[in-house]
Amino acid sequence: MSMKLFENASLPTSSNALKRVNVLFDTQIIKISSDPILSEEDPQVIDLKGKILLPGAVDPHVHILGKKQAMPDAIRNATQKAISGGWTTLAEMSYHSEVPIFSKQDLGKMIALIAENAACDMALWGNVDILDYPYHAEAAQELWTKGVVGIALMAPSPNAKIQELSFTEMMDLFMDIYESDTEFAFQGYDFEAHDSYTIGSQMDGIKKILRRMQENPIHIPRISHFPVIEFINTISKRSDISFAISMQDLMYLLEPEYFSSPWNTDFAEYKDLLFELLRTNKIYLLSNATGLPDGDCELFQGSSPELMSHSYHWVLSQLWKRRKIPLATCIKMTSENAAKRLGIYPQKGCLEAGSDADFVIYDPEGNQNIISSNGSNMELIGKIDSVYLRGELWEAGQAPAGSFIARRNSPKRRHNNSTWI
């Protein structure tokens, strides 16, 4: 691959300031410097003329796979929408997949499917086959060693292919592999004590998980109720637990005239308090919650892949530029924290020497029109000028260039040099 050199790039800093730099890269970032960069090779020089250089966005949990025969189309469609909007890495959680990832053989098949069809890079969550007792824990641990970013636990299971685990069986699983750093995602509610999903039943489910967890990190993919966010933030310093809120819920909260949300949420009752959490870096992740719209329980339903074509831009336009949430905080919520939680930081989620050359070039001078989820024409401040994946400029219609991204590091927050809270 030919070497490239960005000149006159504006790089975000921990303050609100932007720093003018030059960036030398091929598939990875080689050097970032405020001074001119000299190279033995003759790189392709690209003058960004002060445009802002951002890391590619990372979504830690999508669930785009459904019927087996539609899997290639689902990956192609969702990842093309994602990378067009600056989401360069997705992690598939397989809520509804006809072929869950139970074994290293399943993992190998999914990696091949990604290589053939994905437009952006993809990480993978594993699943637990309790019917394989007593070897299910051993299989989950083997998936962890093969590079999955975690094990997805769903209660109750929305997928006929994934047998339901009781909370006692989850505790046994934690006990079997607690000596590793294996991360778990928990999405569900206390279905043993409640007939349906409510704020209270989700809170009870999270408390049951916390009472049973060992040293393992726990991530909650989507919280739609403010009291649950407050509870998690209260105990997050004692337990390694993190959470995400849906971009669609947030868009509907802040701009209901443009966006709709199919899910029940009480965010409007706590709008000022939630915005203060956003402003002060107390919301860990923003996720597109991309997935299938069907299902009996709304916890396991997803938003259209179309959302990913403008959601990162919406964050830059409406949170940073309009509502003055610090750019560094916006990057944490859409890129850095997700990469850390997935154990793929600093390969993804940051702009440092040695990181993958995944770039979003944002032009703050131009504006861009989008069609919002309720069909309204909306103008966003600035424009995503271009997107690079591992050093290559992405262009619509090109052959799939994505690959499987294996977890490399511990997802535990205390192992990171910096933390979100």
Backbone torsions as a table, in degrees:
resi	resn	phi	psi	omega
1	MET	NA	139.9	-179.2
2	SER	-74.6	147.1	178.1
3	MET	-78.1	146.5	179.7
4	LYS	-128.7	154.8	179.7
5	LEU	-134.9	114.6	170.7
6	PHE	-82.1	129.8	172.1
7	GLU	-113.5	149.5	175.8
8	ASN	57.7	46.2	174.9
9	ALA	-92.2	141.6	174.7
10	SER	-96.1	117.2	-174.4
11	LEU	-105.7	129.8	177.7
12	PRO	-64.4	149.4	174.6
13	THR	-122.4	177.5	-179.7
14	SER	-66.7	-22.7	172.7
15	SER	-91.1	-171.0	178.9
16	ASN	-81.7	-1.3	-177.1
17	ALA	-77.7	156.4	172.6
18	LEU	-113.5	139.9	-176.6
19	LYS	-111.2	129.0	180.0
20	ARG	-80.9	122.7	-175.0
21	VAL	-139.2	169.9	168.9
22	ASN	-116.3	146.6	-175.3
23	VAL	-133.7	120.6	176.5
24	LEU	-101.1	131.6	-176.5
25	PHE	-155.9	156.6	162.9
26	ASP	-122.4	-110.0	173.8
27	THR	-76.0	-24.3	176.6
28	GLN	-123.1	162.8	174.9
29	ILE	-73.5	126.3	-179.2
30	ILE	-94.8	-44.4	-177.4
31	LYS	-156.5	141.2	171.8
32	ILE	-124.0	127.7	-175.8
33	SER	-150.7	145.8	172.9
34	SER	-75.5	-18.8	179.7
35	ASP	-94.4	163.0	174.9
36	PRO	-57.3	141.9	-178.6
37	ILE	-104.8	124.1	177.3
38	LEU	-98.8	137.2	-179.2
39	SER	-133.8	143.5	176.8
40	GLU	-65.9	-32.0	175.2
41	GLU	-83.5	169.1	178.7
42	ASP	-105.1	90.7	-173.4
43	PRO	-74.5	158.2	170.4
44	GLN	-73.3	120.0	-176.1
45	VAL	-93.0	128.7	179.5
46	ILE	-125.2	114.7	-179.1
47	ASP	-87.5	112.8	-179.3
48	LEU	-82.0	-10.3	173.6
49	LYS	53.6	40.6	176.1
50	GLY	87.0	-1.3	176.5
51	LYS	-63.2	155.4	-172.7
52	ILE	-87.9	130.5	-179.9
53	LEU	-99.5	118.2	-176.9
54	LEU	-119.6	153.8	173.5
55	PRO	-70.6	151.3	173.6
56	GLY	-59.8	143.0	-179.5
57	ALA	-75.4	151.8	-176.8
58	VAL	-128.0	123.1	174.9
59	ASP	-106.9	118.3	-171.7
60	PRO	-81.0	-6.3	179.6
61	HIS	-158.8	100.9	168.2
62	VAL	-112.2	161.0	175.2
63	HIS	-141.1	78.2	-171.6
64	ILE	-95.9	-9.5	-174.0
65	LEU	-93.6	135.1	179.4
66	GLY	-131.7	-109.0	-179.3
67	LYS	-66.4	141.9	-173.4
68	LYS	-57.7	-43.2	-175.6
69	GLN	-68.2	-18.5	-177.6
70	ALA	-100.3	2.5	-174.0
71	MET	-60.9	-47.4	178.3
72	PRO	-59.1	-43.7	179.0
73	ASP	-63.8	-40.3	-179.7
74	ALA	-62.7	-43.3	179.5
75	ILE	-66.1	-46.1	-179.2
76	ARG	-60.5	-48.2	-176.4
77	ASN	-63.5	-50.3	-175.3
78	ALA	-67.1	-42.4	-176.3
79	THR	-72.9	-29.8	174.8
80	GLN	-67.5	-41.6	175.7
81	LYS	-62.5	-41.7	-176.8
82	ALA	-62.5	-53.2	-174.0
83	ILE	-70.6	-28.1	176.3
84	SER	-63.2	-27.5	179.5
85	GLY	-100.2	8.1	176.3
86	GLY	96.0	1.4	175.7
87	TRP	-85.9	101.8	-173.7
88	THR	-94.1	-11.3	178.0
89	THR	-139.7	129.9	174.8
90	LEU	-123.3	149.0	173.9
91	ALA	-117.7	116.4	-177.0
92	GLU	-82.7	129.6	-176.5
93	MET	-105.0	-12.2	171.7
94	SER	57.2	47.8	174.5
95	TYR	-58.7	-38.5	-169.6
96	HIS	-119.2	6.8	-172.5
97	SER	-63.3	139.7	174.5
98	GLU	-71.0	-17.9	-179.7
99	VAL	-129.7	77.1	178.4
100	PRO	-59.6	158.4	-179.8
101	ILE	-92.2	94.7	179.3
102	PHE	-100.3	-23.0	-171.3
103	SER	-141.3	170.4	178.3
104	LYS	-66.7	-26.2	175.7
105	GLN	-68.5	-43.2	175.7
106	ASP	-60.3	-41.4	179.9
107	LEU	-61.8	-43.9	179.9
108	GLY	-60.7	-40.6	178.9
109	LYS	-65.4	-39.7	-179.7
110	MET	-69.6	-36.2	177.4
111	ILE	-62.1	-41.3	177.9
112	ALA	-64.6	-38.5	179.2
113	LEU	-64.2	-39.3	177.6
114	ILE	-64.5	-45.9	-178.2
115	ALA	-60.4	-32.3	-176.8
116	GLU	-84.6	-23.2	-167.7
117	ASN	-129.9	-19.1	-170.7
118	ALA	-82.8	136.0	175.9
119	ALA	-87.7	-21.2	175.8
120	CYS	-123.8	173.9	178.7
121	ASP	-75.8	151.9	-178.1
122	MET	-137.9	135.0	167.4
123	ALA	-101.3	169.7	-175.2
124	LEU	-135.9	138.9	168.4
125	TRP	-92.8	148.4	176.0
126	GLY	-96.8	170.5	179.7
127	ASN	-128.1	165.2	-178.4
128	VAL	-113.1	128.3	176.3
129	ASP	-103.4	91.4	-176.8
130	ILE	-65.1	-20.7	177.6
131	LEU	-68.1	-15.1	178.1
132	ASP	-89.0	16.5	179.1
133	TYR	-53.7	137.4	4.4
134	PRO	-94.4	17.1	-174.5
135	TYR	-94.6	1.4	-176.7
136	HIS	-63.8	-38.2	179.6
137	ALA	-68.1	-39.3	177.6
138	GLU	-63.4	-40.4	178.9
139	ALA	-66.5	-41.0	178.1
140	ALA	-62.5	-40.6	179.0
141	GLN	-66.3	-36.6	178.3
142	GLU	-65.8	-39.5	176.1
143	LEU	-60.2	-40.6	179.1
144	TRP	-60.6	-43.8	-180.0
145	THR	-68.8	-21.3	179.6
146	LYS	-88.0	-0.7	171.3
147	GLY	107.4	8.5	172.5
148	VAL	-65.7	155.6	-175.7
149	VAL	-87.4	-6.1	178.5
150	GLY	165.5	-180.0	179.1
151	ILE	-116.2	125.6	-177.7
152	ALA	-88.6	126.4	175.7
153	LEU	-115.9	130.0	-177.7
154	MET	-127.3	131.8	-177.7
155	ALA	-140.7	114.1	-4.0
156	PRO	-76.1	163.9	-178.5
157	SER	-71.4	127.9	177.1
158	PRO	-88.4	4.2	-170.7
159	ASN	-125.6	118.7	-179.7
160	ALA	-61.8	-21.2	-179.9
161	LYS	-81.1	-13.1	-179.4
162	ILE	-116.4	111.6	-177.4
163	GLN	-65.4	140.5	-179.2
164	GLU	-66.2	138.1	173.9
165	LEU	-104.8	133.6	171.7
166	SER	-74.8	165.4	177.9
167	PHE	-65.4	-29.7	175.5
168	THR	-66.4	-41.3	178.3
169	GLU	-67.2	-34.8	174.7
170	MET	-63.2	-42.0	179.1
171	MET	-61.9	-42.4	177.8
172	ASP	-60.3	-39.5	178.1
173	LEU	-63.2	-45.5	177.7
174	PHE	-58.8	-42.3	-178.1
175	MET	-66.4	-35.3	-176.9
176	ASP	-68.2	-32.0	-173.0
177	ILE	-127.9	25.8	-174.2
178	TYR	-68.0	-19.8	-177.8
179	GLU	-73.7	-13.5	176.1
180	SER	-92.5	174.1	177.5
181	ASP	-92.9	15.7	-174.5
182	THR	-49.0	127.4	178.7
183	GLU	-92.3	146.1	176.0
184	PHE	-122.4	142.0	168.3
185	ALA	-105.1	132.9	177.1
186	PHE	-119.5	120.4	175.1
187	GLN	-128.8	118.7	-179.7
188	GLY	160.4	-158.4	-179.5
189	TYR	-150.0	175.0	-180.0
190	ASP	-77.5	82.6	-176.0
191	PHE	-74.1	-11.6	178.3
192	GLU	-79.4	-23.6	-178.2
193	ALA	-113.9	-13.0	-177.5
194	HIS	-127.2	146.4	-179.4
195	ASP	-80.1	-23.2	-175.7
196	SER	-151.4	171.2	179.9
197	TYR	-76.8	128.5	172.7
198	THR	-144.3	174.8	174.7
199	ILE	-56.8	-47.3	-177.6
200	GLY	-65.1	-39.2	-177.4
201	SER	-71.0	-33.5	175.2
202	GLN	-68.3	-43.1	177.8
203	MET	-58.9	-44.3	179.7
204	ASP	-63.6	-38.4	178.1
205	GLY	-64.2	-42.5	178.8
206	ILE	-63.8	-41.4	178.7
207	LYS	-64.3	-38.0	177.1
208	LYS	-62.7	-42.3	178.4
209	ILE	-62.7	-45.0	-177.7
210	LEU	-63.9	-35.4	179.2
211	ARG	-70.1	-20.1	-176.0
212	ARG	-103.5	-18.4	-175.9
213	MET	-68.9	156.7	175.9
214	GLN	-103.4	-117.9	178.9
215	GLU	-94.5	0.0	-171.9
216	ASN	-74.9	143.6	174.2
217	PRO	-68.2	145.0	177.7
218	ILE	-125.2	132.5	177.0
219	HIS	-123.1	135.6	178.0
220	ILE	-104.7	112.0	-171.0
221	PRO	-64.2	-34.6	179.9
222	ARG	-149.6	122.0	174.9
223	ILE	-112.0	128.5	-178.5
224	SER	-114.9	5.8	-176.2
225	HIS	-131.8	128.8	-173.3
226	PHE	-60.5	-41.8	178.7
227	PRO	-57.7	-32.3	178.1
228	VAL	-69.8	-40.1	175.7
229	ILE	-59.6	-45.9	179.1
230	GLU	-60.3	-42.4	179.6
231	PHE	-62.0	-47.2	-178.5
232	ILE	-64.5	-42.5	178.3
233	ASN	-62.8	-32.2	-179.8
234	THR	-68.3	-39.1	-174.9
235	ILE	-100.6	0.3	-173.2
236	SER	-67.2	-21.7	178.1
237	LYS	-78.8	-18.5	179.0
238	ARG	-98.9	-27.2	-180.0
239	SER	-124.6	145.3	-179.0
240	ASP	-83.0	76.1	-176.6
241	ILE	-125.1	141.3	178.1
242	SER	-137.2	170.7	-176.9
243	PHE	-153.1	166.3	174.5
244	ALA	-130.1	153.9	167.0
245	ILE	-116.2	154.1	-175.9
246	SER	-76.2	135.5	174.8
247	MET	-58.1	-38.6	-177.3
248	GLN	-65.5	-39.7	175.6
249	ASP	-62.0	-42.1	-178.0
250	LEU	-68.7	-42.2	177.9
251	MET	-60.9	-43.6	-180.0
252	TYR	-65.3	-37.9	179.5
253	LEU	-62.7	-47.3	-172.8
254	LEU	-85.9	-27.2	-176.9
255	GLU	-141.6	65.7	-177.3
256	PRO	-64.0	-17.4	178.1
257	GLU	-72.3	-19.1	-178.8
258	TYR	-110.9	-30.5	-171.1
259	PHE	-123.7	150.8	175.0
260	SER	-119.6	165.0	174.4
261	SER	-141.3	132.2	-177.7
262	PRO	-82.1	-2.2	-171.9
263	TRP	-106.6	150.9	176.3
264	ASN	-74.9	131.0	178.7
265	THR	-149.6	149.4	177.3
266	ASP	-106.7	17.6	-175.3
267	PHE	-58.8	-33.2	-178.3
268	ALA	-61.4	-31.5	179.0
269	GLU	-69.7	-22.7	-175.4
270	TYR	-122.3	29.6	-170.4
271	LYS	-54.7	-48.9	-177.5
272	ASP	-64.9	-40.3	179.9
273	LEU	-67.0	-41.1	179.1
274	LEU	-65.9	-41.1	179.2
275	PHE	-63.5	-35.8	177.6
276	GLU	-64.8	-37.1	175.5
277	LEU	-64.6	-40.3	176.1
278	LEU	-61.6	-45.7	-175.4
279	ARG	-66.5	-32.9	-174.6
280	THR	-101.9	18.2	172.5
281	ASN	66.8	38.5	178.5
282	LYS	-110.4	5.9	170.0
283	ILE	-104.9	117.6	-169.8
284	TYR	-71.1	-47.3	-174.4
285	LEU	-141.3	147.6	166.2
286	LEU	-113.3	127.5	-178.4
287	SER	-123.4	147.8	175.2
288	ASN	-71.1	-18.8	-177.5
289	ALA	52.6	39.9	-177.2
290	THR	-70.4	133.5	177.7
291	GLY	174.5	-168.2	-177.6
292	LEU	-73.5	140.5	-177.7
293	PRO	-80.4	-11.1	-174.5
294	ASP	-92.7	175.7	-179.1
295	GLY	127.8	150.6	-177.7
296	ASP	-74.3	-33.2	-176.8
297	CYS	-110.3	129.7	-175.3
298	GLU	-65.6	-19.6	178.3
299	LEU	-58.4	-29.7	-174.9
300	PHE	-105.6	9.0	175.7
301	GLN	-86.4	159.4	-177.1
302	GLY	-130.4	171.0	177.2
303	SER	-96.9	164.8	-177.8
304	SER	-66.4	142.1	174.0
305	PRO	-55.8	-22.6	179.8
306	GLU	-57.1	-30.3	-179.3
307	LEU	-57.4	-35.3	-176.1
308	MET	-68.1	-17.6	-179.1
309	SER	-72.8	-14.5	179.5
310	HIS	-140.7	-0.2	-173.8
311	SER	-69.0	-39.7	178.3
312	TYR	-65.3	-42.0	176.9
313	HIS	-61.9	-39.3	178.4
314	TRP	-60.8	-41.4	177.9
315	VAL	-60.1	-45.7	-179.2
316	LEU	-65.6	-41.6	-176.7
317	SER	-74.6	-51.4	-168.3
318	GLN	-93.4	-28.9	178.1
319	LEU	-90.8	-49.8	-178.1
320	TRP	-76.7	-60.0	-172.0
321	LYS	-71.7	-44.2	-175.0
322	ARG	-84.6	-44.5	-171.7
323	ARG	-104.6	4.6	169.5
324	LYS	62.2	27.2	168.7
325	ILE	-71.5	130.9	-174.6
326	PRO	-52.9	140.6	179.6
327	LEU	-59.3	-38.9	179.1
328	ALA	-59.9	-37.5	177.7
329	THR	-68.4	-40.7	177.2
330	CYS	-61.0	-39.9	179.3
331	ILE	-66.8	-40.6	177.6
332	LYS	-59.1	-45.3	-174.7
333	MET	-71.6	-24.5	-175.0
334	THR	-111.3	-6.1	-174.4
335	SER	-147.3	-64.0	-171.4
336	GLU	-62.5	-51.0	-176.7
337	ASN	-64.8	-37.3	178.1
338	ALA	-62.9	-45.0	179.7
339	ALA	-62.3	-39.5	178.3
340	LYS	-65.5	-43.5	-177.5
341	ARG	-67.7	-27.9	178.7
342	LEU	-85.8	-7.9	-178.0
343	GLY	74.3	26.4	179.4
344	ILE	-118.5	14.9	176.1
345	TYR	-93.8	138.1	7.7
346	PRO	-96.0	16.9	174.1
347	GLN	-59.7	-41.1	177.4
348	LYS	-121.5	161.3	170.9
349	GLY	87.4	6.7	178.9
350	CYS	-157.8	169.6	176.8
351	LEU	-117.7	92.8	-180.0
352	GLU	-141.1	156.6	174.2
353	ALA	-58.9	129.2	-177.6
354	GLY	98.6	-17.0	177.2
355	SER	-76.7	155.7	174.0
356	ASP	-59.3	142.5	-179.0
357	ALA	-81.9	65.8	176.0
358	ASP	-100.4	111.9	-173.0
359	PHE	-125.6	144.8	165.2
360	VAL	-119.3	120.3	-179.3
361	ILE	-99.9	115.3	-173.2
362	TYR	-110.0	125.2	179.3
363	ASP	-100.1	105.6	-176.8
364	PRO	-72.3	-10.1	-176.1
365	GLU	-85.3	-29.5	-177.3
366	GLY	-98.2	152.8	175.5
367	ASN	-109.8	163.8	-176.5
368	GLN	-142.5	137.3	177.6
369	ASN	-92.4	140.5	174.7
370	ILE	-130.8	164.7	171.0
371	ILE	-102.6	116.5	-176.5
372	SER	-74.4	174.5	-173.8
373	SER	-66.6	-20.7	176.6
374	ASN	-96.9	11.5	175.3
375	GLY	88.8	6.7	-179.1
376	SER	-84.8	147.9	174.1
377	ASN	-83.2	127.5	-174.0
378	MET	-134.2	138.1	177.9
379	GLU	-100.6	125.6	176.2
380	LEU	-101.6	142.8	178.5
381	ILE	-70.9	137.2	179.5
382	GLY	77.6	-178.2	-177.5
383	LYS	-153.1	136.5	170.8
384	ILE	-77.9	108.0	-173.1
385	ASP	-75.3	-42.3	-179.5
386	SER	-164.4	162.2	-179.1
387	VAL	-132.0	135.4	177.3
388	TYR	-117.4	136.5	174.8
389	LEU	-117.7	115.8	-176.8
390	ARG	46.1	45.9	172.0
391	GLY	88.6	-5.4	-179.2
392	GLU	-107.1	132.5	176.5
393	LEU	-64.9	125.7	177.8
394	TRP	-84.4	135.2	176.6
395	GLU	-132.8	140.2	-179.2
396	ALA	-57.9	137.4	176.8
397	GLY	90.2	-5.9	-179.1
398	GLN	-75.9	164.7	-179.5
399	ALA	-64.1	150.5	178.8
400	PRO	-54.5	131.6	-177.1
401	ALA	-124.3	6.4	-178.6
402	GLY	-78.5	162.2	177.3
403	SER	-145.3	166.4	177.3
404	PHE	-74.1	133.4	177.2
405	ILE	-110.0	116.4	-180.0
406	ALA	-87.9	145.8	174.1
407	ARG	-64.2	136.5	-179.0
408	ARG	-116.2	-26.8	-172.2
409	ASN	-124.7	170.5	175.7
410	SER	-71.2	137.9	177.0
411	PRO	-85.1	1.1	-179.4
412	LYS	-67.8	133.8	-175.9
413	ARG	-64.1	-36.0	-176.2
414	ARG	-70.0	-13.6	178.1
415	HIS	-86.0	-10.1	179.9
416	ASN	-84.1	151.7	178.5
417	ASN	-65.9	-31.4	177.1
418	SER	-133.4	157.4	-177.6
419	THR	-134.1	163.2	-172.5
420	TRP	-79.3	-14.5	-173.9
421	ILE	-133.3	NA	NA
